[in-house]
Amino acid sequence: MMEEKIFERKQASAVVISSRLYNLTIGAVLCWGFWVNWMMVSTIPVEPLQAISPWIFFLGYFASCLFGIYLFTRSDNALVSFIGYNFVVIPFGLIINIAVSRYNPDLVVEAIKITGLVTGIMMVLGTLFPKFFAKISGALTISLLIVIGVELFQIFVLGIHQAWLDWAVVMIFCGYIGYDWGRANQIPKTLDNAVDSAAALYMDIINLFLRILRILGRK
C-alpha cells in the first residue's frame, strides 16, 4: 500500500510542530474532506452521475484517487499533499452521493453518528495500544484482500451479496483506523505528515461509513 511510505518516515523533512497542533491539523483536514463530501451530496444531483457509463465513472474514480495518493505520499510539501488529498476526496464524494441517495436521510445521519463514535473509540484504542494494532496489520491486509475477492466473486459470478461481508469490512476498517492513528502519532510531527495521515484516515473512515450505512439500510 502506498500509505506505508507515509508511516515509514523516521526523519522530519520540515519544521516539527507541537503534538496539539499536529493532531488539530489532522482533525481539520479530515473535517475539510467530510465538509466537501457533504456539499457534494447536497448540491450535485445524483441522476447525471447515474447516467455516466460505469466503466468511465470507475476509471475516472480510480485515476483521480491514484493520482491523489501519489501526490500526498511522494510530496514533502503540505500544500501539495493537501491538493492530492482533494483528488481523493472528490471522487469519494461522488461515490457517497450515489450511495446515500438510496437511503432515508435519517438513516444517513444515524450512520454518520455511528461512524463518528466508532472512529473516536478506535483512535483512543490506537493511542493506547499502538503495538497491538501494529501486530495485527498483516492480518488486516490479508483479511481485506480475501473479503474483496469473495465479494467480487459473489457479485459477478453468483449474483449475490451476503450480509456478513459488510460486517467483516467494518471490523477490518475499525482495525485500520486504530492502526493508522497509532502510526500517525509515531512519525515526525510536521504539517505535511499531518495532512498525509489525515488522507490515510479519511479513506478508512469513509469505507467504514459506507459499510455501516449498508448494514443499517438492510435492517
Secondary structure, 3 states (H helix, E strand, C coil): CCCHHHHCCCCCCCCCCCHHHHHHHHHHHHHHHHHHHHHHHHHCCHHHHHHCCHHHHHHHHHHHHHHHHHHHHHCCCHHHHHHHHHHHHHHHHHHHHHHHCCCCHHHHHHHHHHHHHHHHHHHHHHHHCHHHHHHCHHHHHHHHHHHHHHHHHHHHHHCCCCHHHHHHHHHHHHHHHHHHHHHHCCCCCCHHHHHHHHHHHHHHHHHHHHHHHHHHHHC
